[in-house]
């Protein structure tokens, strides 16, 4: 084990070496985050400023985890004595051992990291791109101050654009587009398919943009792939099918078939007669389909052309039918291909228009989605005229790029990294004297996000690119493989390696080779027998069937057995050997491949067994029972006569009878029986006239009706949940996990009220039309069983992992609507009746890719387990597929020597070790303590306290209206409505234009002012432009905007007033320049006219500067701080005397 540890340490030291570029291929659990953190620390130890390091992670959770771990490591150094710190650094960084006189810098690293402007750059690629676009909006051609849309907002916007498009088409004379839309609707066959197609067209708009520019060329390429001429038409095919019939031979065949007694022959004769009689090409084509094709539009087998007796007695008739069938089959293949071509062409024309309108609407509203962030940055780097300038500015601020989970980085994201990093190794670079590096860590075996654009091949391709670039400029490139796993026991890793040694499993993964750092420690891998699919017993018609939720269903039975298994572990106090303590609910992670009914069955079974459960990792909000109860309340308030809704509301968690018990079916029978034609609500009111056990519920319902008439949706639901204490009722009845959906539902009411006229009916419609999903953060474990998809569990681990969803494999049902012949040639995959050889080939290619990813998903699932791994499955088809997870594991474990009796499953196949050859230091057993009684104060409201600290923005530090005479204007004053817009535009240009080359500032400023200042008159825009450019080109302002100055510098600080009051200042300094001994604070003022002297300046402005000065004195006590107001209209930089800054707070 020591050799294994030494091997791992050596490789980690090579990978974290800050003087080389490194590419790490790391097995699961091999310490990727540890190495990333150590590399950042080693970079800072060698003198790299933290702000010159960019670390890109795949998720926000990963970024937070890495940041927390980095700060934790650095914080641990602070209290250590010199010897302990030397050992700690040596342990963290590999083979580096500091001397005592070298420890001053390491001790300052924690503070240095905290003080980094803007914080450490550890973020997702999308967050980085968002910051980049906000920093360079002019150069990127994006709306300044844009907002990133969440999925719900994007879906609402798309729905709006789609509705407007349909309405416009209906009223327009664009008959070509109306024809395209009609084609798309015809081939969609339903609103759902149409919506899915539009969604796919928008999802892939970046890939389709060059296709939209050359639709005719794309159509020609697709026609060539389908084997047809682009000018072929359906009409031509139908005409040819009819005109080339061998009518004389068919008439003879008809006479023979009509004389046969076989029903098959008679049916064929009827259709053949219709064919020979019709003069319509369309009808003839339909007859030929019925004559020679099955209901699935596939060629009939030879035996179905006519009866065996007819073949034997009249072989000439059979030959005629067979010849015509072959001729028609060839024509029908062309017919299908032409329809695919027509449908694809129509879809692309419709997609082009809707995409254009969607983009225009986003730009109008200043909204972008996450896909736009990547696309806009790529366009800025590759196409915009200012790209070289932007890259130059970034190049001056970045020396090292680190990429986590590199196997999940999409090609477009890699392109951004390549644009940033290529100058590192260009030979000249921005700074020759400094070593610069690229570092990537990933594992192509764990690339499971193809639906988000991830491509495992890109990991290897970019490795080759950067290796060549690094070595060409004479620097060192390390390719390191981490094969030591610190997570899983030897038994788990051994089974993993044996599973992926099979050729079926190795596709897309390759053979795996793991070394266990936990060699000799106890571990278990167990295969449970399949739950077999059973045919439900027949019941009388009046007995309701079990359906998908019945006990006979295999998934339900498996879920109940899993709950029983876990219950046995917990109740018996079974020991988790590696920890020497009883198993806890939080040790258990259940992984499923997809969110199917198995997930719901598991949740239900665990709850019924009273096992603490954290719920599922993702949840459709409107599917949660607590949210459905609140929506039922809203529907009741709007329409109490809806009997079904009111019955559901009565049985909800919001209402109880006077005795505290919930309403049940017997109560509904009492209310519903003998009520005639009156509604259930009327019957309920009648039942409560003479008193009874429904009075409390009646009072609440009438009160809620009254509130709904006068309150906004958020106020209504908040009052129900808080004032009426129904949140507590819901949590008590449904469990603590209902709290999150309730909070998300309330957040939706606020979102709706911010963007729409807030009516209860409108809110209900808005919620029901959307598809809001909650993503739960499962990284934090509150000692509850977690149920997640494998995708959601990426990056997590658990002591015990259960994999019950191991039977099914991908099939052709989920093939994307858009397939690609090549990158520039899309094809709409129509229904099975339009299957062509090309369609089949593209579908098979997709299925091959899906099966390879399925294998990688299996690898990820198995390697989440630390100590124990359990695999089970529920049968859903008669024969198990060879590439199913269950079969792949069964091939390894299902052997007589592994068979073991089991109280729940009867028998299982187990590989285990209770103890190993090497002695393990066990943790002392943890005695379970009795629950601590809740103290009395925990149920009391806290006493109101005094606030000694006020948060304040510098611009709000005026004390009376006399100080703010410029801000409190008379309502009769003639003030332009655009007064503030002009000031905002000047501020934005003074913020960004100094970053633009001087020779291009005028051009960029003109573009910006005429784009963003559309509400100003032309004269006002020109005046604003001239005012700004005068400031920037005047030499006397050069120190303000020169090197070392910072725009919009954020500042937060505690400042003490002379009165003893302490305030927390939170603001932004328009321009800040920090020198070696002096600091200059500049605040822009666009007032017209400017004051003549500093003594006549509004005291609020002086207070603002004085507050900034006090805050900066806390940070830079040795510096001389000067403050000035830059009056843009008069072009004056007015310095404020230090005495004036001090005296302003004394009055």
Beta strands, then each sheet from edge to edge (+ up, - down):
strand 1: 21-26
strand 2: 53-57
strand 3: 121-124
strand 4: 147-148
strand 5: 367-368
strand 6: 400-403
strand 7: 437-442
strand 8: 477-482
strand 9: 484-489
strand 10: 515-518
strand 11: 523-528
strand 12: 575-576
strand 13: 581-582
strand 14: 588-592
strand 15: 613-616
strand 16: 618-620
strand 17: 773-775
strand 18: 785-789
strand 19: 798-803
strand 20: 818-822
strand 21: 825-828
strand 22: 865-871
strand 23: 899-902
strand 24: 906-913
strand 25: 949-952
strand 26: 1045-1056
strand 27: 1062-1074
strand 28: 1078-1085
strand 29: 1120-1127
strand 30: 1132-1136
sheet 1: 3+ 2+ 6+ 7+ 1+ 8+
sheet 2: 4+ 5+
sheet 3: 9+ 10+
sheet 4: 15+ 18+ 14+ 19+ 22+ 11+ 24- 23+
sheet 5: 12+ 13-
sheet 6: 16+ 17-
sheet 7: 20+ 21-
sheet 8: 25+ 27+ 26-
sheet 9: 25+ 27+ 28- 29- 30+
end
